[in-house]
Amino acid sequence: MSLRSLRPAVGIVLLQLVSLVPIAMACALHGSAPLPLPAEVNIREGERDDGARASGWTGSVHVTGAAGSTRFGTSATGGAVLRERTWMLHGAVFPWPTVGLGASVPVVARRIELPDESRQSLRGIGDVGVEVRWRPFARVAQSGPSLEWMAGALLPTAPLAREDGVHFHPDVQLGAGVIVPRIGLQVTSPLSPSLRLLAGSDALWAPRSPDGVQRAATVRLHPGIAWSVAPPLTLQLAGPLRHEGRTRADGEVLTGSGGTVLGLEPRVRWHVGQGLHLEAAALLPLWQGLRGGQRDGVSATAGAGWRF
């Protein structure tokens, strides 16, 4: 593998990082409780979508389930634990070779255990996502690099309050209560017949919600590599990075909010045939720079996808 062969991969990764600079600046300049994030399935695809065919409708459907937890506070101040389980249905269709439409529907269950030993829980449909996707190089050969831009929004489909008007705890809420703009980029580039460089990213920023809380602006990067071990088996290894801005509640910045997490994510994907695959992954936090004593735990994901 020569340095010349790596030039396209390096170029598209640099393009990906530069494209997120405006939103990263928004994260730094605006106060922001964490946003309920959409599925990362569309920023961590490790293989080229055969939607790059020049004619005919193409697309994909994914169903994923994930479970994880986050701890807040310290032993001195008393800690809280947020546990979350999410099922996500995500689909995308390309009626044209370069332009497609996508949507995601999350079903979320959240429970927080507070320092006073009280508990609050909530489950239901979260904020539904809609998106437009653009593949400027859709006619490139199947073995070549791919690039896909995404622009969309999360719609305020999850309730923020009970029927009597009392707002749920901010960390239990399943949505942001406002329209959340979102942009993203996904690139892949072959390094060899069996190795492929992958890099996904997205960024979200939410205006102030009706409950007076401005959810965290969030940037996620998902660089990694995929190895086609055998025709049915692909192994992936990624180093996801997530940065969240600060929370504002009624105009005041909350000190124990925001920060950065770097993780390690091994993933196994098994191709069943006819465009169907199964996959499983674990996300291991390697370094955490979260404020207020926040600590992410190990999370696990499993799912299935179908390309047509």
PESULPE-V946088 format. One record per run of one state. SS is the DSSP state (H for helix, E for strand, C for the rest). FROM is the first residue (numbers start at 1). LEN is the number of residues. If there is no record, write none. Layout:
<<SS | FROM | LEN> <SS | FROM | LEN>>
This chain:
<<C | 1 | 2> <H | 3 | 17> <C | 20 | 1> <H | 21 | 9> <C | 30 | 10> <H | 40 | 4> <C | 44 | 6> <H | 50 | 3> <C | 53 | 5> <E | 58 | 15> <C | 73 | 7> <E | 80 | 15> <C | 95 | 4> <E | 99 | 15> <C | 114 | 5> <E | 119 | 7> <C | 126 | 3> <E | 129 | 6> <C | 135 | 11> <E | 146 | 9> <C | 155 | 6> <E | 161 | 1> <C | 162 | 5> <E | 167 | 1> <C | 168 | 12> <E | 180 | 11> <C | 191 | 4> <E | 195 | 12> <C | 207 | 6> <E | 213 | 2> <C | 215 | 3> <E | 218 | 13> <C | 231 | 2> <E | 233 | 12> <C | 245 | 3> <E | 248 | 2> <C | 250 | 2> <E | 252 | 2> <C | 254 | 5> <E | 259 | 15> <C | 274 | 2> <E | 276 | 15> <C | 291 | 4> <E | 295 | 2> <C | 297 | 2> <E | 299 | 9> <C | 308 | 1>>
